[in-house]
Amino acid sequence: MTTPDLPPPSLEFLAELSVDGLREAAQSLEKAAVGREQQLRARRAISFNGAHCGNLRVMNRDQLYSLAPTDRAFREMNAQQKTQVVVAFALQVLTEIRADGREPDAWESVHLMHALGALYGERLTYALTLIELAIEDPADRAPEAVSRIQKELASAATLERAFRDAEARSVAGP
């Protein structure tokens, strides 16, 4: 079954919607959009309008990415410093998600859970990379991967406790 080509919504239309209305419009437009380009236009229009109308808070991904150290700086850190950086980065991402007034979505939750596993396995560079992937803009996420992501998700509170526990274990030593 195909759906008709839909133009992106006008900003005037979106400005009249409540926060719940914006969320419902986003879901409806994404389901109705035929191609990826239409989905991207719909998401961007809704994000743009929500941010400019003050109805929705948009995660500042650039600011979060800037918190990650450069590859060189990370390589020069000792294991405890790397662990602290990974944990601080993950906690800041979770703080930002909570500031949005929501729980991590499936993509964010799965990548943060995998980062936690990498952290416990002392694969710290990989953990940092997974956290960076967790904050990937929804419009840039691989649609095939999004559709396959598991549905058993961790809440922000659960993830925060787990990252804080990992940090405490690192400080206490083996």
N, C-alpha and C positions, 0 to 999 in steps of 0.2 A: 504494500500500500504506500503510495506516495502522497505527500502533502504539498499544497501549493507554495510557491515562492512567496515568502513574506518579507516586506521591506522592514528595515529596523524601525523600532518605535520612535515616535517623535518625542523630543524632550518635553514639549508641552503636555503630552499625554502622561508621561512618566512623572512629571512634577505634581500632578494631581493625586497620585497614588500614595497611600500610607506605606509604612515600612512593610507590613504584611502584604499589602497590594504589590509592592515592588518584588518581594520574594515570589509571590504567586505568578506575577508577570514573567519573571526570569525563568521559572520552571516551565511555564506554558510556552514561552518563546523557544526555549531550548528544545522542547519536545517537538514543536512544530517546524523548526528550522530543518531544511533538507541537507544542506552542506555545512561543512566545518566553517566556511567563511561567514555564513549567516549566523551560526552560533557565536562566533567571535564578535560580530557586530552587535548582536543582542546583548551579550555579556558586557561589552565595553560601554554601550549606551546606558545600561542599567547601573553599572558601577559609577560611571561619570555623573549621572543624574543623582544617584544616592549621595555621592560625596559632596556634590555642589549644593544640594538642597538641605544637607545636614541630617537627612533621614537615616543614612547608613554610614558606618565608619569603614573605610577601606584600608586594609592592612598595608603598611608602608614597607613593601618588600625590599626596595632599594636600601632603606635604612637598616633593615635586618641583614641583608647581604653584606653591608659595610662592617658589621660586627665580626664577621669571620676573618681570621688572620690570613695574611698572604701565605702561599705555599712555603716560601722560604722561612718566614717567621715561625710557622708551625713546625717545620722540620727542625729548627734550632731549639725548640722547647724540650724539656725533659718530660717523661711520661706523666708525672703528676700535674705539671702545668698544662699539658695537652688535655688531660682529663678535665681539669677545671675550666678550660676554654670551651670544650665540647658541652659540658653541663651548663655553663652560663649561657651559651648560645641557644641550647634547647629550651632552657627556662625562659629566655627572653622571647623566643618564638611562641611558647605557650602563653606567656603574659600578653603578647600581642593578640593572640587568638581570643583569649578571654576578654580583652578590652573591646573586641568586636562584638561581645555579648553572645558568644556561641561556643560550641564544642568543636574540636578538630573534625574536619570532614574526613571521608574515607582515605583520600590520598595522604593528607597530613598525618592522620593517625597511624597508618601502616608504615610510612617512612620514619616517623618518630619511634615507633616500636622497633623497627629494624635498626635504627641508630642506637637505641638502648642496648639491643643485643650485641651490636658491634662494640659498643663501649665496654660492656662486660667481658667481651672476648678480646679486649685490648687492641682492637683494630680501629685506632682513634682517627686516622685520616679518613677511613671509610665512614665512620660515624659522622664526622663533620660533613662529608659529601652528602650523606643521607638527609641530614638536617637541611642542607641547602636545597635538596630536591623537595623536601616537605613544603617549602615555602614557594615553590614554583607557581607562577600565576596560573589560575585555572584555565585560562584561554590557551596556555602553552603546554598543557599536560597532554600526554599521548592518549588519545581517546580509547585505543585498544586496552591500554593498561588500566585506565580508570574503570572500564567495564568489568575487568577481571579481579579487581581488588576485593579482598575478603570483606565480609560484612561484620565480623566480630571486631569491634573497634574499642579502643581504650579512650576513656574520658581524659580531659585536661588534668583533672585532679589526680587520677591514677598515674598518668605520665609524669606529672610534677613530682609526686612521691617517689617514683622509681628513679628519676634522674637525681633527686636529692640523696636517695639512698646510695646510688652509685658514687656520688661525690663524697659522701661520708666514708664509704669503704676505701676510697682512694686516699683520703687524708689519713685514715687510721692505719693504712698499710695492710699487707697480706697477713 
